[in-house]
Amino acid sequence: MVEPENIEKRLSNNRRFDTIFAVIGLISTFVGMITLAALLFDLSTDGLGRISFQFFTSFPSRFAAQAGILSAWVGTTLVMIVTALTAIPMGVGAGVYLEEYAPKNWFTGLIEINIANLAGVPSIVYGLMALGLFVYQFKFGQSILSAGLTLALLILPIVIVATRESIRAVPSSMREAAYALGATKWQTTRDHVLPYSMGGILTGVIISLSRAIGETAPLITIGALTFIAFLPDPPIKGEFPFVSFDWLWSPFSVMPIQMFNWVSKMSTFTTDRITRLNRSTLKSRKKRRRHLLVLPAAARQRSCVALIG
């Protein structure tokens, strides 16, 4: 039999460990928040003074003062619309089917393993697949439609996994209560399971879309433009039928590619300046060495000492 003193000692130790763990967790949270706040403050102080309305309404230009991101943010918005309209319904529907309707057998298990593995495939692989499937096989070309479908395939496993985990967290007693009141399988899923799990599903959707909006490799693979000085066709027109889908077949550029283009140009400019500086330094040293050959011995010795110094 355990003595009361030992029980009190164990309880006090457990409370102490709980307090220590809570303090460590609180410190870790504050460290992350302070780091994020410092990064946002530094970014704001450096960039807010350079951002203007013209920056968002101007096309890219070789003159830095006139350059803007109009074509890039419009292309990003249209690509993400296609991605969301494709990936979210398919991902949520697949997650609901696999968790609520699919029979638990070896075939379903094989599908689940493949979905989990697809979530870890590098994005460049999706770009190569889209290049052969959407661009060449389906003749979609290097268009917004190809880009949106490519990113939809990229984030589809993430949406499916997030949907399944959210649905799995719904208590089984909620389903049993709905069945006891005479609800069908679909009514239970629609009116009880999905609303209860909507928070987790939306979290997975936001995370997946945030990954898609920053992808560059698959879009470069299918032929996204690095410099574009025009906009796609507008989706809404003034004449009947007032809605146009010609923008789906338009060439495009996106924000990550625009940033990569500007950064690569700056890196190339810096490298060229360093190369020219090194070349001029080598030329000056060679001239001084050739000058030493025609000097007398004493003057040559003094010049060598000066050159080395």
C-alpha positions in Angstrom: 0.0 0.0 0.0 1.3 3.5 -1.0 1.8 5.8 1.9 0.0 9.2 1.8 3.3 11.1 2.0 4.5 9.4 -1.2 1.3 10.2 -2.9 1.6 13.9 -1.9 5.2 13.9 -3.1 4.3 12.5 -6.5 1.4 14.9 -6.9 3.7 17.9 -6.1 6.3 16.6 -8.6 3.7 16.3 -11.3 2.4 19.8 -10.6 6.0 21.1 -10.7 6.6 19.4 -14.1 3.3 20.7 -15.4 4.3 24.3 -14.4 7.8 23.9 -16.0 6.3 22.6 -19.2 3.7 25.4 -19.3 6.5 28.0 -18.8 8.7 26.5 -21.5 5.7 26.4 -23.9 4.9 30.0 -23.1 8.5 31.1 -23.7 8.6 29.2 -27.0 5.4 30.9 -28.1 6.7 34.4 -27.2 10.0 33.7 -29.0 8.2 32.8 -32.2 5.8 35.8 -31.9 8.7 38.2 -31.2 10.7 36.9 -34.1 7.7 37.2 -36.5 7.0 40.8 -35.2 10.7 41.8 -35.7 10.6 40.4 -39.3 7.4 42.2 -40.1 8.7 45.5 -38.5 11.9 45.3 -40.5 10.0 44.5 -43.7 7.6 47.4 -43.1 10.3 49.9 -42.4 12.2 49.0 -45.5 9.4 48.5 -47.9 6.4 50.8 -47.0 8.2 53.9 -48.2 8.8 52.3 -51.6 5.3 51.0 -52.2 2.9 53.2 -54.1 -0.3 52.9 -56.1 1.7 53.0 -59.3 3.6 49.9 -58.2 0.4 47.8 -58.3 -0.9 49.3 -61.5 2.2 49.3 -63.7 3.7 46.6 -65.9 7.3 45.4 -65.4 9.9 47.7 -66.9 13.6 47.9 -67.4 13.5 51.2 -65.5 13.3 50.5 -61.7 11.3 53.6 -60.9 8.6 52.7 -63.4 8.4 48.9 -62.8 5.3 47.4 -61.3 3.6 44.0 -60.6 0.3 44.5 -62.4 0.6 41.5 -64.7 2.1 39.3 -61.9 -0.6 39.8 -59.3 -3.4 39.5 -61.9 -1.9 36.3 -63.2 -1.5 35.0 -59.6 -5.1 35.8 -58.8 -6.5 34.0 -61.9 -4.3 31.0 -61.5 -5.3 30.6 -57.8 -9.0 30.9 -58.8 -8.6 27.9 -61.2 -6.6 26.1 -58.5 -9.2 26.6 -55.7 -12.2 25.8 -57.9 -10.5 22.5 -58.9 -8.7 21.3 -55.8 -11.2 22.2 -53.0 -14.3 20.4 -54.3 -12.3 17.4 -55.4 -10.2 17.2 -52.3 -13.1 17.6 -49.8 -15.2 15.2 -51.8 -12.5 12.6 -51.9 -11.8 13.0 -48.2 -15.5 12.6 -47.3 -15.8 9.5 -49.5 -12.7 7.8 -48.1 -13.7 8.5 -44.5 -17.4 8.0 -44.5 -18.4 5.8 -47.5 -15.4 3.8 -48.8 -15.2 0.2 -47.6 -12.3 -0.7 -45.4 -10.4 -3.2 -47.6 -7.0 -3.5 -49.2 -7.9 -1.4 -52.2 -8.9 1.6 -50.0 -5.7 1.1 -48.0 -3.7 1.2 -51.2 -5.4 4.5 -52.2 -4.7 6.0 -48.8 -1.0 5.1 -48.9 -0.7 6.6 -52.4 -2.4 9.8 -51.3 0.0 10.1 -48.4 3.0 9.5 -50.6 1.8 12.1 -53.2 1.8 14.8 -50.5 5.6 14.4 -50.4 6.4 14.4 -54.1 8.6 17.4 -55.2 6.8 20.1 -57.1 9.0 19.8 -60.1 7.7 16.3 -60.7 4.2 17.8 -61.0 5.5 20.3 -63.4 7.0 17.6 -65.7 3.8 15.6 -65.6 1.7 18.7 -66.4 4.0 19.6 -69.3 3.4 16.2 -70.9 -0.3 15.9 -69.9 -1.9 19.3 -70.0 0.4 21.2 -72.3 1.1 18.6 -75.0 -1.5 15.8 -74.6 -4.6 17.8 -73.9 -3.4 20.8 -76.0 -4.1 23.4 -73.2 -0.8 25.1 -74.1 1.2 27.4 -71.8 -2.0 28.9 -70.3 -3.6 29.9 -67.1 -5.7 26.7 -67.2 -2.6 24.5 -67.4 -1.1 26.4 -64.4 -4.2 26.2 -62.3 -4.7 22.4 -62.9 -1.0 21.8 -62.2 -1.1 23.5 -58.8 -4.5 21.8 -58.1 -2.8 18.4 -58.5 0.0 19.6 -56.3 -2.2 20.6 -53.3 -4.9 17.9 -53.8 -3.3 15.3 -51.5 -2.9 18.0 -48.7 -6.6 18.9 -48.9 -7.6 15.2 -48.9 -5.5 14.4 -45.8 -6.7 17.5 -44.0 -10.3 16.7 -44.7 -10.0 13.1 -43.5 -8.3 14.1 -40.3 -10.9 16.7 -39.5 -13.8 14.3 -40.2 -12.0 11.6 -38.1 -12.0 14.0 -35.2 -15.9 14.2 -35.1 -17.2 12.1 -32.2 -19.0 8.9 -33.3 -21.8 9.7 -30.8 -22.9 12.6 -33.1 -23.3 10.2 -36.0 -25.1 7.6 -33.8 -27.5 10.3 -32.5 -28.4 11.4 -36.1 -29.0 7.8 -37.2 -31.2 7.3 -34.1 -33.4 10.2 -35.2 -33.8 8.7 -38.7 -31.2 10.7 -40.6 -29.7 9.1 -43.7 -26.0 8.7 -44.3 -25.8 11.8 -46.5 -28.0 13.9 -44.1 -25.7 13.0 -41.2 -22.6 13.9 -43.2 -24.0 17.1 -44.6 -25.8 18.5 -41.5 -23.6 17.2 -38.7 -20.2 15.9 -39.8 -19.1 18.6 -42.3 -20.2 21.6 -40.2 -18.4 20.2 -37.1 -15.2 19.6 -39.1 -15.3 22.7 -41.2 -12.7 24.5 -39.1 -10.0 21.8 -39.7 -10.9 21.6 -43.4 -10.6 25.3 -43.9 -7.2 25.2 -42.1 -5.9 22.6 -44.5 -7.3 24.5 -47.5 -5.6 27.7 -46.4 -2.3 25.9 -45.9 -2.4 24.2 -49.2 -3.3 27.4 -51.1 -0.5 29.3 -49.4 1.9 26.6 -50.7 0.5 26.8 -54.2 0.7 30.6 -54.3 4.5 30.4 -53.7 5.3 27.7 -56.2 7.7 28.5 -59.0 9.3 25.3 -60.3 6.1 23.7 -61.8 5.0 26.9 -63.5 8.4 27.5 -65.0 8.4 24.0 -66.3 5.0 24.4 -68.2 6.2 27.7 -69.7 5.2 30.7 -67.5 6.6 34.0 -68.8 9.2 35.9 -66.8 8.3 39.2 -68.5 4.8 40.1 -69.7 3.5 43.6 -70.5 -0.2 42.8 -71.1 -3.1 41.3 -69.2 -5.3 38.3 -70.0 -8.7 38.8 -71.6 -11.2 40.0 -69.0 -13.7 37.4 -67.7 -16.6 39.9 -67.9 -17.5 41.7 -71.1 -20.0 44.3 -72.0 -21.8 42.3 -74.7 -23.8 39.1 -74.4 -23.2 36.5 -72.9 -21.3 38.9 -70.6 -19.0 36.1 -69.4 -15.9 35.0 -71.2 -13.5 32.1 -70.6 -10.9 33.2 -73.1 -8.7 34.2 -70.2 -8.2 30.5 -69.4 -6.1 30.2 -72.6 -4.0 33.3 -72.1 -0.2 33.3 -71.3 0.6 34.4 -67.8 3.1 35.3 -65.2 2.9 35.0 -61.4 4.4 36.8 -58.4 7.1 34.3 -57.5 8.5 34.3 -61.0 8.4 38.1 -61.1 10.4 38.2 -57.8 12.8 35.6 -59.1 13.3 37.6 -62.3 14.1 40.8 -60.4 16.5 39.1 -57.9 18.3 37.2 -60.7 18.8 40.4 -62.6 20.3 42.1 -59.5 22.6 39.1 -58.9 23.7 39.2 -62.6 24.4 42.9 -62.3 26.4 42.5 -59.1 28.4 39.6 -60.7 29.2 41.6 -63.8 30.4 44.5 -61.7 32.7 42.3 -59.6 34.0 40.6 -62.8 34.8 44.0 -64.4 36.5 45.2 -61.2 38.6 42.1 -61.1 39.6 42.5 -64.8 40.5 46.1 -64.3 42.6 45.1 -61.2 44.4 42.4 -63.2 45.1 44.8 -66.1 46.6 47.4 -63.8 48.8 44.8 -62.1 50.0 43.5 -65.5 50.9 47.1 -66.6 52.9 47.7 -63.5 54.7 44.4 -64.0 55.6 45.3 -67.6 56.8 48.7 -66.3 59.1 47.0 -63.9 60.9 45.2 -66.7 62.3 48.4 -68.2 63.3 50.0 -64.9 66.9 49.9 -63.5 67.7 47.4 -60.8 67.4 49.7 -57.8 64.2 51.3 -59.0 62.8 47.9 -59.8 63.5 46.7 -56.3 61.7 49.7 -54.8 58.7 49.2 -57.1 58.4 45.5 -56.2 58.3 46.4 -52.5 55.6 48.9 -53.2 53.6 46.5 -55.4 53.8 43.8 -52.7 52.8 46.2 -50.1 
